[in-house]
Amino acid sequence: MKNRTKLWVIMLISAVSSLVLFILLSIVVGSIWAKGYNLEKLNSISRETLNLIEQQSALDANNIHPLLDSVHSRNPDLRLEWIAPDGTVIYDTLGETGRYDFKQLVDRMVNMPNNLWGTDEPVSLVYSLDQYGQSYYLLLSLPSEAMQEGQYFFYARTNKVIYTLILPFLLSALVPYLLSLWFFSSINRRIGKLNKALNHVNFQSDVIVLDDKSKDEIGQLTRHYNEMAHRIHSQTGQIKQFDNRRKLLLSNLSHDLRTPLTLILGYAETIRAGAYKDEDELQSGAKIILQRSRYMDNLLDQLLDISRQDEDLLELRFTLHNLSDMMRQIVADYLLILDGQDFTVEVDIPDRDVKIALNAPLIERAFRNLLDNAIRYGSEGHFLGIGLTEEEEEVYITIKDRGRGIAPEDQGRIFERFYRVDGGRRSDGFGFGLSIVREIVESHHGSVQLSSTPYRETLFQVSLPKKQSGYRNDD
């Protein structure tokens, strides 16, 4: 069942229930608090009394006496008088006798019906009964305080007048329901728009923006939807961009592995078949096989970095390490690699211990990535600078080269995953090394900065805080 149908059913049930409840409560409350006589009850008593008199033909004093006394005993506040056509009192429940003249009767009735509404004058009502061609009168009277405190009377000559009052009453009673219908219909429309917009949220369609400036819960929900839709749209673009880079990665991987693998297979087959001329050619082929194998091993290491990087960063454990000693050991390894390659290497690492809290495997990976990057892309400058500076709160690691550098338009994206610079720094890798560096450094609450002037200096500077919260001292 739709909400609109439910609302109509609820309104109909509410209207009927309200009417029934009003009637029932009026009867119950009236029976409890509305004590006393009203005009309808007095008329009913008078009619019953006249019917009994007519049935029993109790017109004289002897016959009317017990009948009126019986009515008086049931209604002690009432005074009943039976009056002859000439005004003579045949019987009075108060025991008085006499004869009424015209003035006396008029004085009894002159203030009616105002006496019904709580004046100090007694209430008097006159009823007639025709018997044997003559009119007898029943005079009924009671104190005004014996009447009900609240009475409302309405007099209408025709039923048409009743309609003129029923219509305003119905309209006034229906106004709350009509206002409720308008309010809930408005809410239903707003929820319908929100539901329709949510049904259209996907990765292919454009964002449907809803304009709802209300400060109620639906307005807040609508604003949350708008923010969510924009966020999904933005993430969709990022996912598409990431997917494109993934496809490019697979394409590059296929190409980068096939070329060295072809060389390895060719030289391995030459060596197996003994088709080399002399020992020098054999060593040359073996050297190429070794170089290409190391190159493929490096690519596989980068793939492993891609697969396990996020897992490593989630489980960081900081311990106190001697950073200067760690860097000296790593630089020693690279000096062996650079030996004989016409590289000028400047190393400025303090002889003293520089101890900071860090995750040693991750910092070593970041440092090696920076060195690999400088050697691979800055080889044209034949220079490599390595430095470590200690200050009171931080330490700074610097890696310099004098190669072709990085263009200004690429410097803002050089740390993105899978981003590879066109031109001078086009690589054989996946464009993932520098993104690893930045994420590792930021996981240590540090930062990495880049400045590059082609053929003069390309500088990567890593800053690390000397203290980390919650580190363990394993010394």
Secondary structure, DSSP 8 states (H G I E B T S, - for coil): --HHHHHHHHHHHHHHHHHHHHHHHHHHHHHHH--SB-HHHHHHHHHHHHHHHHHHT--SHHHHHHHHHHHHHH-TT-EEEEE-TTSBEEEETT----B--HHHHHHHHTTTTGGGGS-SS-EEEEEEEEETTEEEEEEEEE-GGGB-S-------SSHHHHHHHHHHHHHHHHHHHHHHHHHHHHHHHHHHHHHHHHHT-SSSS----------SHHHHHHHHHHHHHHHHHHHHHHHHHHHHHHHHHHHHHHHHHHHHHHHHHHHHHHHHHT--SSHHHHHHHHHHHHHHHHHHHHHHHHHHHHHHHHHHHHT---EEEEHHHHHHHHHHHHHHHHTTS--EEEEE--SS--EEEE-HHHHHHHHHHHHHHHHHHSGGGTEEEEEEEE-SSEEEEEEEE-SS---HHHHTTTTSTT---SGGG--SS-S-HHHHHHHHHHHTT-EEEEEEETTTEEEEEEEEES--TT-B---
